[in-house]
C-alpha cells in the first residue's frame, strides 16, 4: 500500500473518518479546514496514493510554553520567559488502520517535519496535550517527557534530530 501525506484540502474525503475518539473524529470532519483557513493550525492528512479518503492526520501550530513549565534542569538554561515550541495538537488514525504501525509512522513524520522547521527558525521542542492515558503512554514510548504541573508532554528538537529516524523513513 503506497501512502502519501499532504496538507488537507477540499479534495480530501473525511466524512467517514472514525478513530474511536469522537473529539478527533469531529475535528477532522468539521473544524480542521476552518483552522487551516484561519492560520491557526495546519492539518496534514495520510491517504493511500491516488485516493482522497483520509486514513490519518495530525496538526501542527506554533506555540509557546512558559519556561517555568519545563523541568528545572532544562529551564535554568533557558534565557526567556516564553519558549518557542511547535504544538502537535492532534494525531489520529482511522480505526481500520490501527495496529499496523501507521500511528508511529505519522508521529515520526510529524516530528521530522518539526525538526526541519527547527533548522529554519527558533524552536526548542515539540509539545503535545495527550487526549487520554492511552495517548500519554503512546507519546511516552517515543521519549516524550511530562511537563511538570500540566498535562502536556514535550520532546526537544535536539532529541528528535539525534534519536529518531530521518525524514526518509520507510512507510509500513
C-alpha positions as CSV (number, residue, x, y, z in Angstrom):
1,X,0.0,0.0,0.0
2,X,1.6,3.3,-1.1
3,X,0.8,6.2,1.1
4,X,1.0,10.0,0.8
5,X,1.0,12.8,3.3
6,X,-0.3,16.2,2.2
7,X,-2.0,19.3,3.6
8,X,-5.7,18.9,4.0
9,X,-7.7,20.5,1.1
10,X,-11.2,20.3,-0.2
11,X,-10.5,17.2,-2.3
12,X,-9.9,15.0,0.7
13,X,-12.8,12.9,1.9
14,X,-13.1,12.8,5.6
15,X,-16.8,12.4,6.4
16,X,-16.4,8.6,7.1
17,X,-13.3,9.1,9.3
18,X,-13.6,7.3,12.7
19,X,-10.7,6.6,15.0
20,X,-12.6,5.7,18.2
21,X,-12.3,9.1,19.8
22,X,-15.3,11.4,19.0
23,X,-13.4,14.6,19.6
24,X,-10.8,13.7,17.0
25,X,-13.4,12.4,14.5
26,X,-15.3,15.7,14.9
27,X,-12.2,17.8,14.4
28,X,-11.2,16.3,11.0
29,X,-14.8,16.4,9.8
30,X,-15.9,19.8,11.0
31,X,-13.1,22.1,12.2
32,X,-9.7,21.2,10.5
33,X,-10.4,23.2,7.4
34,X,-11.5,26.2,9.4
35,X,-8.4,26.2,11.5
36,X,-6.3,26.0,8.3
37,X,-8.1,28.9,6.7
38,X,-7.7,31.0,9.8
39,X,-3.9,30.1,10.0
40,X,-4.4,28.5,13.4
41,X,-3.1,25.1,12.5
42,X,-2.0,23.1,9.5
43,X,-3.6,19.7,9.1
44,X,-1.6,17.0,7.4
45,X,-3.5,14.0,6.1
46,X,-2.5,10.5,5.4
47,X,-4.1,8.9,2.3
48,X,-3.5,5.9,0.0
49,X,-1.8,7.1,-3.1
50,X,-4.3,8.5,-5.6
51,X,-7.3,8.0,-3.2
52,X,-8.9,11.0,-1.4
53,X,-10.1,9.2,1.7
54,X,-8.3,10.4,4.9
55,X,-7.0,7.5,6.9
56,X,-5.0,9.5,9.4
57,X,-4.0,13.1,10.2
58,X,-2.0,15.3,12.5
59,X,-2.0,19.1,13.1
60,X,0.9,21.4,13.8
61,X,0.8,25.0,15.0
62,X,3.2,27.5,16.6
63,X,3.1,27.5,20.4
64,X,5.0,28.9,23.4
65,X,5.5,27.3,26.8
66,X,6.4,29.2,29.9
67,X,10.0,28.5,30.9
68,X,8.7,27.6,34.4
69,X,6.8,24.7,33.0
70,X,9.9,22.9,31.8
71,X,11.9,20.6,34.1
72,X,14.3,22.6,36.3
73,X,17.5,21.2,34.7
74,X,16.3,22.4,31.3
75,X,14.6,25.6,32.5
76,X,17.7,27.1,34.2
77,X,19.5,27.0,30.8
78,X,16.7,29.0,29.0
79,X,17.0,32.8,28.9
80,X,13.4,33.7,28.0
81,X,10.1,33.6,29.9
82,X,8.3,32.1,26.9
83,X,10.0,29.3,25.0
84,X,9.1,28.7,21.3
85,X,7.7,25.2,20.5
86,X,5.5,23.5,17.9
87,X,2.3,22.1,19.2
88,X,1.4,18.7,17.8
89,X,-2.3,19.4,18.5
90,X,-3.9,16.3,17.2
91,X,-2.9,12.9,15.8
92,X,-5.4,10.3,14.8
93,X,-5.6,7.2,12.7
94,X,-8.7,5.5,11.3
95,X,-9.8,2.5,13.4
96,X,-9.5,0.2,10.4
97,X,-5.8,1.1,10.0
98,X,-4.8,0.9,13.7
99,X,-2.3,-1.7,14.8
100,X,-0.3,-1.6,11.6
101,X,2.5,0.8,12.6
102,X,0.8,3.8,10.8
103,X,0.4,5.8,14.1
104,X,4.1,5.5,14.7
105,X,4.8,6.5,11.1
106,X,2.5,9.6,11.4
107,X,4.2,10.7,14.6
108,X,7.7,10.2,13.3
109,X,6.8,12.1,10.1
110,X,5.4,14.9,12.1
111,X,8.4,15.1,14.4
112,X,10.8,15.1,11.5
113,X,8.8,17.9,9.9
114,X,9.2,19.8,13.1
115,X,13.0,19.2,13.2
116,X,13.3,20.6,9.7
117,X,11.3,23.7,10.8
118,X,13.7,23.9,13.8
119,X,16.6,24.3,11.3
120,X,14.9,27.3,9.8
121,X,13.6,29.1,12.9
122,X,13.9,29.0,16.7
123,X,12.0,26.0,18.1
124,X,13.2,24.3,21.3
125,X,10.7,21.5,21.4
126,X,7.5,19.8,20.2
127,X,4.7,19.8,22.7
128,X,1.6,17.5,22.9
129,X,-1.5,17.5,25.0
130,X,-2.4,13.8,25.2
131,X,-6.2,13.3,25.0
132,X,-6.1,10.3,27.5
133,X,-3.9,7.8,29.2
134,X,-3.5,5.7,26.1
135,X,-2.2,8.7,24.2
136,X,0.1,9.6,27.1
137,X,1.6,6.1,27.0
138,X,2.0,6.3,23.2
139,X,3.9,9.5,23.4
140,X,6.0,8.4,26.4
141,X,7.1,5.3,24.4
142,X,8.6,7.6,21.9
143,X,10.5,9.6,24.5
144,X,8.1,12.5,25.3
145,X,8.6,13.8,28.8
146,X,5.9,15.2,31.1
147,X,5.9,19.0,31.7
148,X,5.6,19.3,35.4
149,X,2.3,20.7,36.7
150,X,0.5,20.3,33.4
151,X,-1.0,17.5,31.3
152,X,1.5,18.4,28.5
153,X,4.5,16.5,27.3
154,X,7.5,17.6,25.2
155,X,10.4,16.4,23.2
156,X,13.3,18.7,22.2
157,X,14.2,19.2,18.6
158,X,17.7,18.1,19.6
159,X,16.3,14.8,20.7
160,X,14.4,14.4,17.5
161,X,17.4,15.0,15.4
162,X,19.6,12.6,17.5
163,X,17.2,9.7,18.1
164,X,14.5,9.4,15.5
165,X,14.8,8.1,12.0
166,X,15.2,10.7,9.4
167,X,12.5,12.1,7.1
168,X,13.2,9.3,4.6
169,X,11.9,6.6,6.9
170,X,10.1,3.8,5.1
171,X,6.3,3.7,5.3
172,X,4.9,0.5,6.8
